[in-house]
């Protein structure tokens, strides 16, 4: 009898946890800090259409702002139409206070359907990795680097967080927002890459997401 009571209690606990966490969208950085939604104007590149990632000067369009004990500074406007090669959610570490999700994105030849399977793409530790089999890479390695990246998504508000939660591997998406640097008062810093040609540590984009939409 006691055993069944404990099983019932455990079942109720799991159900409550799932309702409270399993169905919830990633929490936006601004909301998790209690400071409200970030005013996130679309960058100038949002109105353009291109198969390549687009980057623009800040030029007074977006100001630095505070999130809890950190200052968020825009470095460039950013917009990319790409395919989601892989998705990884995070809940631990300082980075997760701002970015609950990484998307490995591919554009150009890396946006072809099935490319993730051809390259055996994986994510972990805020990086994305790929490898190929005995037949070699499906495209030149330099093309892989130039046409894909792991991007840290920082949703600007709850609506963006909910839209991000609906994005899955294989989806074609348009992401628009700002490449940013986060400086905490204790000296910790997280900064976006401003190049699409780099790889390795520091090569990921840190994106304040104003909009993310399936395409």
C-alpha positions in Angstrom: 0.0 0.0 0.0 2.8 2.4 1.0 4.6 1.6 -2.3 1.5 2.7 -4.4 1.2 5.9 -2.4 4.8 6.8 -3.2 4.3 6.0 -6.9 1.2 8.2 -6.9 3.1 11.1 -5.3 6.0 10.6 -7.8 3.5 10.6 -10.7 1.9 13.8 -9.5 5.3 15.5 -9.1 6.3 14.5 -12.6 3.0 15.8 -14.0 3.3 19.1 -12.2 6.9 19.5 -13.4 6.0 18.8 -17.0 3.1 21.3 -16.9 5.3 24.0 -15.4 8.5 23.4 -17.5 8.0 20.9 -20.3 5.4 23.0 -22.1 6.9 26.4 -21.5 8.7 28.5 -24.1 12.3 29.6 -23.4 12.2 32.7 -21.2 13.4 35.9 -22.8 16.4 37.4 -21.2 14.7 40.7 -20.4 11.7 38.9 -18.8 13.9 36.6 -16.7 15.6 39.6 -15.3 12.3 41.2 -14.3 13.0 44.3 -16.3 10.2 43.8 -18.9 10.5 43.4 -22.7 13.3 44.9 -24.6 12.4 47.5 -27.3 13.8 45.8 -30.3 13.5 47.8 -33.5 14.1 45.9 -36.8 17.5 46.6 -38.3 17.7 48.3 -41.7 18.6 45.0 -43.4 15.2 43.5 -42.4 13.6 45.1 -45.4 16.1 43.4 -47.8 15.9 39.9 -49.3 19.2 38.0 -49.8 20.4 34.4 -49.7 23.4 35.6 -47.7 23.4 36.9 -44.1 23.0 40.7 -44.0 24.8 43.0 -41.6 24.4 46.7 -41.1 25.8 49.5 -39.0 24.0 50.3 -35.8 23.8 54.1 -36.7 21.7 55.1 -33.8 18.9 52.6 -34.6 19.4 50.5 -31.4 20.8 51.8 -28.1 22.6 49.8 -25.3 20.3 48.7 -22.5 20.5 47.1 -19.1 19.3 43.5 -18.3 19.7 42.8 -14.6 23.4 43.2 -13.7 24.5 43.4 -17.3 24.8 45.9 -20.1 23.8 44.8 -23.6 25.4 46.7 -26.5 24.4 46.4 -30.1 27.3 45.8 -32.5 25.5 45.5 -35.8 22.1 44.9 -37.4 21.7 41.4 -38.6 19.3 39.3 -40.7 19.6 35.8 -42.1 17.4 33.5 -44.1 18.6 30.0 -43.4 17.8 26.4 -42.6 18.0 25.1 -39.1 20.6 22.3 -39.2 20.3 21.6 -35.5 18.8 23.0 -32.3 20.0 22.8 -28.7 18.4 24.2 -25.6 20.4 25.2 -22.5 19.4 25.9 -18.9 22.7 25.9 -17.1 25.6 28.4 -17.0 25.6 32.2 -17.2 25.0 32.1 -20.9 21.6 30.5 -20.3 20.5 33.6 -18.4 20.4 35.4 -21.7 20.3 32.7 -24.4 18.1 29.6 -23.8 18.7 28.2 -27.3 21.4 27.8 -29.9 20.5 27.3 -33.6 23.0 25.9 -36.0 22.0 27.7 -39.2 23.0 27.0 -42.8 22.5 29.2 -45.8 23.4 29.0 -49.5 24.6 25.5 -50.3 24.3 24.6 -46.5 20.5 25.3 -46.7 19.9 22.3 -49.0 17.5 19.8 -47.4 19.3 16.9 -45.8 22.6 18.6 -45.4 22.6 18.1 -41.6 22.4 14.3 -42.2 25.1 14.3 -44.8 27.4 16.0 -42.3 26.3 14.3 -39.1 25.8 17.7 -37.4 25.7 17.8 -33.5 25.6 20.6 -30.9 26.9 20.8 -27.3 28.8 23.1 -25.0 27.6 26.1 -27.1 29.4 24.8 -30.2 28.2 23.0 -33.3 30.2 20.2 -34.8 30.1 18.2 -38.0 31.8 15.3 -39.6 31.6 13.3 -42.8 32.0 9.7 -43.8 34.3 7.9 -46.2 32.8 9.6 -49.2 34.2 13.0 -48.0 32.4 16.3 -47.4 29.3 17.0 -49.6 30.7 20.5 -50.3 34.2 22.0 -49.8 35.1 22.5 -46.1 35.7 26.2 -46.6 32.1 26.4 -48.0 30.8 24.7 -44.9 32.5 27.4 -42.7 31.4 30.3 -44.9 27.8 29.2 -45.1 26.9 28.0 -41.6 27.3 29.0 -38.0 26.2 28.3 -34.5 24.1 31.2 -33.3 23.1 32.0 -29.7 19.5 33.2 -29.7 18.6 36.0 -27.2 14.8 36.5 -27.5 13.8 40.1 -27.0 10.4 39.4 -25.5 7.9 36.6 -24.7 6.4 36.6 -28.1 9.8 36.0 -29.7 10.6 33.4 -27.1 7.4 31.5 -28.0 8.1 31.8 -31.7 11.6 30.4 -31.1 10.2 27.5 -29.1 8.2 26.5 -32.3 11.4 26.3 -34.4 12.8 22.8 -35.1 15.7 21.2 -37.0 14.9 21.2 -40.7 12.8 24.4 -40.7 13.6 27.3 -43.0 13.6 30.5 -41.0 14.2 34.3 -41.2 16.0 35.6 -38.1 16.3 39.4 -37.7 17.8 41.4 -34.9 21.1 42.7 -33.6 24.5 41.2 -33.0 25.4 42.1 -29.4 27.9 42.1 -26.6 26.9 41.4 -23.0 29.0 42.9 -20.2 28.2 41.9 -16.7 29.1 44.2 -13.8 31.4 41.5 -12.4 33.6 41.6 -15.5 32.1 38.6 -17.4 31.7 39.3 -21.1 30.0 37.5 -24.0 30.5 38.9 -27.5 29.2 38.1 -30.9 31.4 37.4 -33.9 31.0 40.0 -36.7 32.3 37.7 -39.5 30.8 34.7 -41.3 34.3 33.4 -42.3 35.6 32.5 -38.9 35.4 29.2 -37.0 36.3 27.8 -33.6 36.0 29.6 -30.2 34.5 33.1 -30.6 33.1 32.5 -34.0 29.5 32.1 -33.0 26.9 34.9 -33.4 25.2 36.2 -30.3 21.9 37.5 -31.6 19.3 39.7 -29.9 16.3 38.4 -31.8 13.6 40.9 -32.7 11.8 38.5 -35.1 12.1 34.8 -36.0 9.7 33.4 -38.6 9.3 30.2 -40.7 9.8 30.9 -44.4 
